[in-house]
Amino acid sequence: MSPSTAAPGRWQLPGGSVEPPHDGAVLNEVALAGQAAREPAEELGVAAAAEDLELWVVTRGETAVSD
């Protein structure tokens, strides 16, 4: 674990977030699935195909919107 982390020496769950769309691209379910597949690969080294993922909930700030 990096000594520059917010809680050095403590266990932390891997996490990530959605990156803003580039050049006016739309952030739709297909784009979200691609980003959701990217996160486990970056954080854990686990490959997941975007088409195998299912959207359960989208949160934005303090509001949760379920599908």
C-alpha positions in Angstrom: 0.0 0.0 0.0 1.3 3.5 -0.8 2.5 5.5 2.2 0.8 8.5 0.6 -2.7 7.1 0.9 -5.3 8.8 3.1 -4.9 6.0 5.7 -1.4 4.6 5.5 -1.0 1.1 6.9 -4.8 0.4 6.9 -6.8 -1.9 4.7 -8.9 -0.3 2.1 -11.4 -1.6 -0.5 -10.6 -0.9 -4.1 -12.7 1.8 -5.6 -13.1 4.0 -8.6 -15.4 6.4 -10.3 -16.8 7.2 -13.7 -14.7 9.5 -15.8 -16.5 12.3 -17.7 -17.2 11.7 -21.4 -14.7 13.1 -23.8 -15.5 15.5 -26.7 -19.2 15.7 -26.1 -19.7 11.9 -26.0 -22.9 10.6 -24.3 -22.7 8.9 -20.9 -25.3 6.2 -21.5 -25.6 2.6 -20.2 -23.1 1.3 -22.9 -20.5 3.9 -21.8 -21.1 3.1 -18.1 -20.6 -0.6 -18.8 -17.3 0.1 -20.4 -16.2 2.1 -17.5 -17.5 -0.5 -15.0 -15.4 -3.2 -16.8 -12.3 -0.9 -16.7 -12.4 -0.4 -12.9 -11.8 -4.1 -11.8 -9.0 -4.3 -14.4 -7.3 -1.2 -13.1 -7.9 -1.8 -9.3 -7.7 -5.6 -9.1 -6.3 -6.9 -12.4 -9.5 -8.8 -13.0 -10.9 -8.8 -16.6 -14.6 -8.4 -17.1 -16.4 -8.0 -20.5 -18.6 -4.9 -20.5 -21.4 -6.9 -22.2 -21.5 -9.3 -19.3 -22.2 -6.6 -16.7 -25.7 -5.6 -15.6 -26.6 -2.1 -14.4 -28.1 -2.2 -10.9 -28.1 1.4 -9.7 -26.7 4.8 -10.6 -25.7 7.3 -7.9 -25.0 10.9 -8.5 -23.9 12.9 -5.4 -26.2 12.0 -2.6 -29.1 10.7 -4.8 -29.5 7.0 -5.8 -31.6 6.1 -8.8 -32.4 2.4 -9.2 -33.2 0.9 -12.6 
